[in-house]
């Protein structure tokens, strides 16, 4: 049989010949959901070597969104799109290349190969080898200490809900009839849409809109609010809007879509005031909604609302023996946030009953990145205290790379130099934000960052420049007069 990456993927994360084990009399921990949060929780507990009996339940594919429909395929696609953009940019760098040809099927085949190649880390067999009982099926609480999976009943002492989230579909007349893509179906495409409408100007919408524009689609980005990435600093929106427009994208802001109309193999988007647009595909990226359906949370005494499972700062639900982590309960719907939350749950669930202390979610410093070009990296609190901004046009490495559209902006407390938060808009902003994250976590202020020696020339020197700018604010007229007096006396 010819090799096909999707067959390898399914064999690892959703094997068709899998037989669920006979349940143990009682499990110490049952984890519901085998995305990042669930996998880290189950593997972490099994890896402690304490002899705890762990069960892991997944109704679809192990690996969750990150492996199957999120981080891995999207960043692989973005890499191909970035290569196309680099070739187009060559001429301004003095390199003349022939007109590029984009092989979209090959791009998607590479994506599937990479996804399949990584999938063994999340495979059912690997987790069985860790001593975990892996069940495929729909999990539903029977009561506070029992779960049903298909026809089997699992008894547990403690449980962790990690069922994740999915694309939220807007209630638009004609959308279902016309057909649409979400992150779960986007990476099944074999042909690049000639005209693609992206609904939603948040992180997923912006990332995929730019990627497909670079890969040859004519992209129309619709956003209901007055600016892209409207949870970020306004300057971020300005940079991205200019960049997207420069690349040929059409952006509609503060727009209300009225209905979608199917037309043969295409779709007509009708939007106010009295406008319409014909496209080949529609990508819905208007937010996420938690996977709560069918869990029987009421029967387990677990409270929830439209935002997901309700947890306290220790990620404990209203049932003290049941915890939750990941997209099902967090506003931060990122893989690294789910990973960190899972580690916190393990500590709080297993060790705090023995007086070893509990960790609070609010004490963690969680950065995030939108992987557009330039990348938008964020950590901590913004629009509080005072701020210092260093445009990349003042950073030598950014100038030599012709990547001056962006900035480093750091918010700090005055009169202390405590860092409150930061936004970095740069080609590799996601790599740069780690320095600020470390500083906040270690309670190192701008004064300390100004003493850190950064290699020259690097774009991270923008952080050093911001710290130096803070140091200069300390040089008040009174301080200057004192220094003049001291130098005269020396």
N, C-alpha and C positions, 0 to 999 in steps of 0.2 A: 504494500500500500504506500502511495506517495506521502511524503511528510506534509502535514498541514499544521501550522502553529496553533490554530484554534482547537484542533483535536487534542494536542498536548496540553493546552490550557485546561480544557474540560476534564481530561483524565486526571489532572492534578487537583483542581478545585471543586469539581462537581462530578465525580466519577459515576458513570451510569450503572456500574456493577457493584456499587457500594452496598454492603449489608450492615445495617445498624446493629451495634452490639446489644447483648442482653444487659439491661440496666443493673447496676450494682444495687444492693439493698438500700444504701443511702450514700449520697454524694456530699462531700464536704463543701464543694462549690459547683454550681451549675452556671455556665456562662451562655447567654442567649445572644447569638450574633457573632459571626466570624469575620468581621471587618478588622480594621487596625486595633480598635479598642478591645474587642473580644479576643483576638489572637494574642495580643500582648498580655492580657489578663490571664488567659489560660496557660500560656507558655511560661509566664512569670511564676505562677503558683506551682506548676509542675516542676520547674527548674530549681525550686528551693530545696528539693530533696527531703521534704518533711513527711513524705508518704501520704499526702492528702489525695483523696479521690476526686478527680475533676472530670466534668462532662462539658462538652462544647456542642452547641446546637446551631445549625445553619440551614436556612430554608432554600437558599439559592447557591451562589458561588462563594467559596471561601476567598478571603482577600478583600471582600467588600468593594466599595467604590474606588479606593485608592489603586488597587491592582487592576480591576476590570474596566472601570468607567471614569476614572479620575486622574490622579497624579501621574501614573505611569504612562498611559496612552496619550494624555494631553500634552505632557512635557516632551514626549517623543515627537509628536506632531509639531509642536512649537520649534523643536530643534531643526526640523526640515524647513519650516517656514523661515527661520532665522538664516539658514544657509542661502535660501533664495534671495533674501533681503541683502545679504552680504555681497552676493554676486552683482546685484543691481547697484550697490554702493561703490563697487570697485572703480568705476570710471572717475569718481571724485578723488580717489586715492591714487590716480595715475595708472591704473591697470585696465587695459582694454580687453574685454572678453566678448565672444560672440553672444548672440541672443540666447538666453537660457531656455531650456525646455523642461517642463515639470512633468515627471512621471508619477502621477497621483496613485495609481495602483501599486507601484513599487514603494511609495511612501507608506501606504497603509499596510503593505506586507511587512515592511521593516517594523512598523509599530506592533503588529501582531507577533512577530518573532521575538521582539524584546519583551513584550508582555508575557509570552509563554515561557521565555527563558528565565524570567524572574519567578514564575508562579510556583516553582517547587518549594520556595521558602514558606508559602502559605498552604501547601498541599495537605489534603486530608491524611495521607500516609505519614507525612512528617509528624503531624500532631498525634497520630496514633502511636508512632514510635516514641513519642515523649511520655507515653503512658496515659494519654487523655482519651476518654471515650468520646468519639465523634459521631454525632447523630445528624442526619439530613432529614428535614421535615419542618412543619409548622409547629412552633412551641406556643403553648397556652397554659397559663396558670390555672390549676384546679383549686388551690387554696394557698395559704401562706407558706407551705412547705412541700408542695407537689406541683409538678409540671407534666403536661401531656404532650408527647411528640408522636404524631400519627396515632397509632393505637397503643403506644407504650406510656407508662407512668414512671416518672423519675422523682424520687424523694430526695430532698436536699436540706442541708443545714443553712446554707447561705447561697444567694444567687446574685448574678451581675447582669443587668440589662444593657446590651450594647448593640441594639438593632439598627442604629444608624438613621439616615434620612435619605430622601429621594427628591427629584425635581418637583417643585410645586408648579402645577399647571393652571394658568389663569383661566377664568371662566369667560372665554371669548366666543361669541356666536360663530359657528362654522369652523372653529379650529380643529375639533376632532374629525369632522367630515373631510376636511382638507388634508389632514395628515401633518405631522410635525416630528421634529427630532428633539431628543433630550441628550444629556451626556451618556445615557445608557444605550442609545442607538446611533449616535453620531459617528462612532468609530467603526461602524459596520459599512460605512459608505465605500463604494468602489469607484465612483466617479465624483470629481470635484464639482459642486453645483456652480453653474454659470452665474446665477444670481441668488444670493443667500441673504435672507432676513434674519437678524439676531434680535430676539426680544429680551431686553434686559441689559443694562449698562453696569452691572456689578462685576466682580472678578472673573467669573466664568465667561460671561458674555463678552467682556473686553478681550480676554485672552484668545478665545476662539474666533472672534470677529477679526482680530489682527492676523491671526494665523491663516485663516482662509483667504483673506484679502491678499496676503503675500503668496499664497499658493495658486492664485489665479481667479478666485471668485470675485464677483462684484458684490461687495458687502454693504448692506443697509442696516445700521445699528439703531434700534428704537429703545428709548429710555423714557420712563414716565416722569422722571424728575428733571431738574434744570441743568444737571451736570453729571458726567460720568463719575463712577466711584465716589458717590456723594457722601459716603461715611469717612472719606479721607479729607485731608486739608484741601481747600479750594485750589491751591496752586498745583496740586497733583492733577486735578481735572483739566486745568488749562494746558499742562504739558501734554497729557495724553490726547486731548482733543486736537491740538495742533499737529501732533505726530500722526494720528489716524487720518486726519484730513490730508496731510502731505502725502500719505501713502495711497490716497485715492478713495478712501472709505466715505460713504455718505452717512451722516449722523443726524438723527431726529431726536431732539430733546423736548421735554415737557409735552409729550405727544400722547394722545388718547386713541388707542386702536378701537374701532367700533365693531368690526367683524372681519372674518376671513371667508373668502369665497373660492371654492375649488373651480378650476378651469382646466379641463383635460388633465395633463400631468403637472400642471402648475397651480399656483395659488395667487389670489388677488387680495392684498391687504388694504382694507378701507380704514382710513384714519382721518380725524378732524384736523382742520376744517375742510371737508369735502375733497379729500385727496385719496388716490388709490395707487397701488404699486404692484406690478406683476413680478413674482419671484418663482424660482424652481424649488427651493426648500426653505423651511422655517425652523430655526433652532430656538427652543424655549429655554431661557436662562434667567428666569424671573424669581429665583429664590429656591429654598429647600424646605421640605416639610418632614416631620419625624415619622418613622415607621412604627406606629402604635397599634395598627389594626390587628385584631385577633389575639392579642397578648393576654387578654383576661386580667388586666391590671387591677380592676376593682376587686376581683376575687382574692387577690394577694394583699390587698390593703395598700396599694401603691397609687398615690395621687398623680395626676397628669393634667395638662391643658393643651391648647393648640400648639404651644411651643415645644412640647415634649414631656418627658418624665420630670417631675419636680424633685429636686435634690437640695440638700443643705450644702454648706461650704465644705463638708467632708465627703461629698458625692454620695450621701446616704439618702435613700428614699424615705417616704413616710412609714414604710415597714423597715425597722432597724436592721433586719437580717438581709435586706435586699439593697444593693447599690446600683448605680448606673454610671456609665461613662461614654464619651464619644458624642457623636452628632445627635443622639437621642435625647440628650439633656443639656448640651453646651451651646452657647451662642457662638463660640469659636469652632467653626466646622472645618477643621484642618487635621490632616493626618498626625502632625506632630503634637497637636493639642490632645487628640485621642490617645496617643501613646503616653503622654505625660499624665493624663487623667487615669489611665489604666494602672500605671505605677503607683499613683496616689491611692487608688482603691485597694490595691494589694496590701499596702502598708496599713491603711486605716482598718480594713476588714479583718486582717489576720493578726496584726501585732498590737494595735491600740487596746484591745481587751486585756492585754497583759501589762498595761501601764507603760508601754514603750513610746507613747506619744502619738498624736494625730497630726496630719498635715492638712492645711487649708488650701483649697483651690485658689482663693484670691491672693495667696502669697506667691503663686507661680508667676514668672515673667514670660508671657507668651508672645513671641513675634509672629508676624505673618507677611506673606509676600504675594503680590499679584504678578504673575509671570508674563507681563507684557514687555515690550521693548520701547522705552526703558522699563526696567522692573520697578515696582512700587513696594518698598519694604517699610514695615511699620512695627513699632514696639511701644508699649506703655501708653501714657496719657498725653493727648495733644490738646492744643488750644487752652492750656493752663499755664500759669506763671509767665515767665518771659521766654523769648525764643531767639535763637541765632540761626541765620540762614547763610549758607555758603553756596552760591551758584556753581555748577560744574564748569562754567566758563572761566572760573578763577582757579581751576585745578589743572595743572600742566598736563597730566596724563590724559585727562578727558579731552583737552585741546588737541594733543597729538593723535588721539584716536578719532577725532571728529565726533565726539559723543558729549557735547556740551549742553544738551537739552535735559536738564535735571538739576537736582540740588540735594544738599544735606541740611536738614533742619532739626535742631535739637531744642526741646523745651526743658527749662530748668527752674528750680525754685530760687527765689531771691528773698533774703540775702545769702542763703546758703548756695552751694554749687551743685546741689543734689539734682540728678537728671530725672525728669518726669517721663519723658518719652521722646521719640524721634521718628522722623520720616525721611527715608532716603529714596530718591528717584534717580536711578542710574542703571547703566547697562548690566551691572552685576550687583545691584542693590541688595539682593537676597544674601549674597556672600558677605557684604559689608555690615549688615545689621547685627550680626553676631557680636561685634565688638561693643556696640551700645547695649545689647541685651546682657552681656556679661557684666558691664559696668553697673547697670541698674540692679542686677541680681546680687552683685557683690557690694552694693552701696558705695561704689567709687564715683566720685563727682567729676565735673569738668576740669577741675584743677589737676586731678590725677591724669586724666586723658591727655592733658597738655604736655605731660612728661613722657608719654609713650612715644618711642621713636618709630616712625613709619618709614618703610622703604620709599625712596624717591626714584622714579616717579610712579605713583600708584593713585588710583582714584580714591582709595581709602584715606589718602592724605586730606581729603575734604573734612573728615572727622577731626583730624589734628588742627586744621585751620579753624574749625568751629570752636574747639577748646581754647586755642590761642586767642581767638576773638573775645572769648569770655574773660580770659586773663587780663586783656587790655581794659576791660570795663572796670577792673579793680584799681586801675591807675587813675585815681581821682585827682583833681587840682591840689587838694590838701596833701595827698601822698607825693605828688610831684614836687611840691614845695619842700617837703621834708627830705626827699632824696637830693634835691639841689643843695640843701644845707649840709647834708652829710658828706656829699662829694667835695664841697668846698673845704670842709674840715679835715678831709683825708690827706 
